[in-house]
């Protein structure tokens, strides 16, 4: 048996190992918020989250797994894209099924909750209704440029990664400020089971909240 054949057998074996316990078709994952951190004393300021918009760019056949894409064999549409958070791959790096949030949940609603939690933890009073806005309210708009998880195959382990990047614009009276918040979390696993995807996603969300609190405090 020559080296090429041995290598091919090894790759197939590794692919089977990594994908065991992980469906290759579309999956649904419920992503909860990270455990709340220490809440600071009220700073006397109030904010209103005016909008959280998904501006991610999707490609049909991206060159890099970190670029959002959907499984072409599954249902497509804007409603699906708003729920998409990851794409599975085999041991050769070929795209498989995508991973979506449950129906009724979107990356916009997820990040709205994340931003809300971050503001509360640094002492802001977060208004729930637009009618509550006063001249002293800070109005916030969030643009989601990246929120994606992907897999990179390896010989003895796979690497799961999640990257989040947003532009956060705050408006207070006549003043406007914009900050970009970007984080990435990665870890090595033996398989791509749901719990491993969730673990790296949670790590990224936690890192995002930490970075958000530093920049928006």
Secondary structure in CASP SS format (residue, H / E / C, confidence):
PFRMAT SS
TARGET T0000
AUTHOR 0000-0000-0000
METHOD secondary structure of the structure
MODEL  1
X C 1.00
X C 1.00
X H 1.00
X H 1.00
X H 1.00
X H 1.00
X H 1.00
X H 1.00
X H 1.00
X H 1.00
X H 1.00
X H 1.00
X H 1.00
X H 1.00
X H 1.00
X H 1.00
X H 1.00
X H 1.00
X H 1.00
X C 1.00
X C 1.00
X C 1.00
X C 1.00
X C 1.00
X C 1.00
X C 1.00
X E 1.00
X E 1.00
X C 1.00
X C 1.00
X C 1.00
X C 1.00
X C 1.00
X C 1.00
X C 1.00
X C 1.00
X C 1.00
X C 1.00
X C 1.00
X C 1.00
X C 1.00
X C 1.00
X C 1.00
X C 1.00
X C 1.00
X E 1.00
X E 1.00
X E 1.00
X E 1.00
X E 1.00
X E 1.00
X E 1.00
X E 1.00
X E 1.00
X C 1.00
X C 1.00
X C 1.00
X C 1.00
X C 1.00
X C 1.00
X C 1.00
X C 1.00
X C 1.00
X C 1.00
X C 1.00
X C 1.00
X C 1.00
X C 1.00
X C 1.00
X C 1.00
X C 1.00
X C 1.00
X C 1.00
X C 1.00
X C 1.00
X C 1.00
X C 1.00
X H 1.00
X H 1.00
X H 1.00
X H 1.00
X H 1.00
X H 1.00
X E 1.00
X E 1.00
X E 1.00
X E 1.00
X E 1.00
X E 1.00
X C 1.00
X C 1.00
X C 1.00
X C 1.00
X C 1.00
X E 1.00
X E 1.00
X E 1.00
X E 1.00
X E 1.00
X E 1.00
X C 1.00
X C 1.00
X C 1.00
X C 1.00
X C 1.00
X C 1.00
X H 1.00
X H 1.00
X H 1.00
X H 1.00
X H 1.00
X H 1.00
X H 1.00
X H 1.00
X H 1.00
X H 1.00
X H 1.00
X H 1.00
X H 1.00
X H 1.00
X H 1.00
X C 1.00
X C 1.00
X C 1.00
X E 1.00
X E 1.00
X E 1.00
X C 1.00
X C 1.00
X H 1.00
X H 1.00
X H 1.00
X C 1.00
X C 1.00
X C 1.00
X C 1.00
X C 1.00
X E 1.00
X E 1.00
X E 1.00
X E 1.00
X E 1.00
X E 1.00
X E 1.00
X E 1.00
X E 1.00
X E 1.00
X E 1.00
X E 1.00
X E 1.00
X E 1.00
X E 1.00
X C 1.00
X C 1.00
X C 1.00
X C 1.00
X C 1.00
X E 1.00
X E 1.00
X E 1.00
X E 1.00
X E 1.00
X E 1.00
X E 1.00
X E 1.00
X E 1.00
X E 1.00
X E 1.00
X E 1.00
X E 1.00
X E 1.00
X E 1.00
X C 1.00
X C 1.00
X E 1.00
X E 1.00
X E 1.00
X E 1.00
X E 1.00
X E 1.00
X E 1.00
X E 1.00
X E 1.00
X E 1.00
X E 1.00
X E 1.00
X E 1.00
X E 1.00
X E 1.00
X C 1.00
X C 1.00
X C 1.00
X C 1.00
X H 1.00
X H 1.00
X H 1.00
X H 1.00
X H 1.00
X H 1.00
X H 1.00
X H 1.00
X H 1.00
X H 1.00
X H 1.00
X H 1.00
X H 1.00
X H 1.00
X H 1.00
X H 1.00
X H 1.00
X H 1.00
X H 1.00
X H 1.00
X H 1.00
X H 1.00
X H 1.00
X C 1.00
END
